[in-house]
Amino acid sequence: MARALALVLAASLAGWPAADARAADGAAADSGSLHALVDDLARALERRAQQEKLAGAVVLEVEPARGIDAARVERAFVPRLKRRLKDGGVLQPAPEGSARCRVTLSEERGLIWATALCEGGGLVGPTAVAVSRPVDKELESALGATVTPAQTRFVLERLGTVSPGALDLALLDTNGDGVDELAVLGVDALRVYAVGGARLERLAVQSLPTDRRWPRVVTGWLAPLPGARLWLVTSAGHALLWDAALSRFDAAPSGLVPLRGAPDPAAGRAVTSAGGPATPLAARWRLGSPVLALPLVTIEDAQVRTGLPALVRDVVAVPGRARTWLAVDESGQLVAQSGDAASAPLAAERVGDRLVVADLNADGEPELVTSASSAPGEPDHLVLRRLARDLSSSSVLFRSQLSGGSIVAAGSGRLEPGGRPEVVLIEEIGDEALAWRLRYTP
C-alpha cells in the first residue's frame, strides 16, 4: 500500500474545479478587536446565565481599572456591550433589576481583561466569568490601554465560521497563486475554504465514506502532500488521499497517521525547493486512540530515528535544524530532542495535543503555538511561546482563551501573497466553530 501511495503522489494534477461550484460558507469576519472583546464577554455571560438559569433584566456596571481610560470605556465599550446583550436575548441591561453584573476592565501584561461578577436574581451565590484579548492599536485607541512593542507584534483575529465537528486542518496552495487555502477535516467531510478579507468562501466539500463507525475517541489527522493533495486519517478508520483537481478520494496506507509538522527530510527536499509541501512523515496508531506509536516512518515505511518518547500525541520538526524535534508525549508533556541526545522537557505546564512551529516574525527563529491543557468544561487557551536557542526552555509571549471554547485544530501557512507565515486555529463553542488567525504585525 505504501508503494501505491508513492505512485499516486507522482501523478500529474490539473487545476481546481469550476468556479461556479463554489459556495459561500460562514459569517462575515470579525469587524475588529473591540467588537471581538465585547462579543467574547457577552458570550461568556450568556453561557453562564443559561447554566445558572438566570435571565431577564440585569443592572450592568462597567468599571475601568489598571491601564484603562474611564471616559473611553463609557463612550466605546459600554454602549456596545449593552447592545450586544440586548440582541442576544438572554440578559437585558436595565436601570433596575434584582440581578447585577459588575464588569471590570484592566490591562495586564499586554492583555485586556474583562472580568464580570454577577449576583442576585435567584443566583445561589456570586458567579464570575473572565475573557482576555491581546492589546492592539484598536484597543489602545478605544480603551486607552498601553501598547508596547513586545506585546502588540502578534495579533489574534477572527476569520469567520466553519462547519462544526472539526478534527484537524491544513493550509495548502491548491491553485498555484501563492496563497494557501484552508482545508478542514470534519467528522462528516473534508472542506476547503478560500481565506478572504471579509469571509471564508467554501471551495469544495468531499463527504467521508459512511461505512466507518466512530469510536469513543473522535479525532483525525490531515497533512498536505506534493501536487495539491491531502492525506487524511480518522480514528474511525478512514485512510484516504484527496485530489483537489479530481475532487475524489483514493486509498491511503492503513495503520499510518500523517504528521503535517514533520516533513520527510529526504523525500521532501526537491519538492520544498520548488515551493511546495514536503511529503510528511508518519507514525503508527491504534483504532480509536489519539496516541501515536513511534518510531516515525517515511511513506515507503523506512524508519526515522529521533530519540523521542515511544508514545506521543503530536510531533513537529524544528525548521532549519537537522534531526531536531518537538513533541507532546502521551501525558501532555512538551519535550524537545536534538541529534542523539535524549528528549528533555521544554515547559513546566502541560499542553494540548497539537503543535505548530513557524517563524511568524521572520527573525530566523521559529515560534511555537500550542493549546493549554484545560480540564473538561474549562475554556481552552492559545499559548504562543518563544523557544530558547538550545531548546532547553521556552517562554510564553502571550496567551488567550479566544471565545471560551475548545481549540480543536491548528496549522500554519501563508494567507497573503508574499506574506509571513500565519497560524490558523479552529475553536468550537457548542454547535459553532470559529476560525482564527494569529499573525505578526510589525
Sequence and secondary structure as in RCSB ss.txt:
>XXXX:A:sequence
MARALALVLAASLAGWPAADARAADGAAADSGSLHALVDDLARALERRAQQEKLAGAVVLEVEPARGIDAARVER
AFVPRLKRRLKDGGVLQPAPEGSARCRVTLSEERGLIWATALCEGGGLVGPTAVAVSRPVDKELESALGATVTPA
QTRFVLERLGTVSPGALDLALLDTNGDGVDELAVLGVDALRVYAVGGARLERLAVQSLPTDRRWPRVVTGWLAPL
PGARLWLVTSAGHALLWDAALSRFDAAPSGLVPLRGAPDPAAGRAVTSAGGPATPLAARWRLGSPVLALPLVTIE
DAQVRTGLPALVRDVVAVPGRARTWLAVDESGQLVAQSGDAASAPLAAERVGDRLVVADLNADGEPELVTSASSA
PGEPDHLVLRRLARDLSSSSVLFRSQLSGGSIVAAGSGRLEPGGRPEVVLIEEIGDEALAWRLRYTP
>XXXX:A:secstr
 HHHHHHHHTS       GGG EE S      HHHHHHHHHHHHHHHHHHHTT  EEEEEEEEE TT  HHHIII
IIHHHHHHHHHHHSSEEE SS SEEEEEEEEEETTEEEEEEEEEETT SS EEEEEEEE  HHHHHHH     HH
HHSEEEEEEEEE S EEEEEEE SSSSS  EEEEEESSEEEEEEE SS EEEEEEEE  S     SS  EEEEEE
TTTEEEEEETTS EEEEETTTTEEEE  TTEEEEEEEE TTTTHHHHHTTS   EEEEEE TT S EEEEEE TT
  EE     SEEEEEEE TTSTTEEEEEETTS EEEEETTS  EE  SS EEEEEEEE TTSSSS EEEEEE   
TTS   EEEEEE TTSS EEEEEEE TTSSEEEEEEEE  STT   EEEEEEEETTEEEEEEEEE  
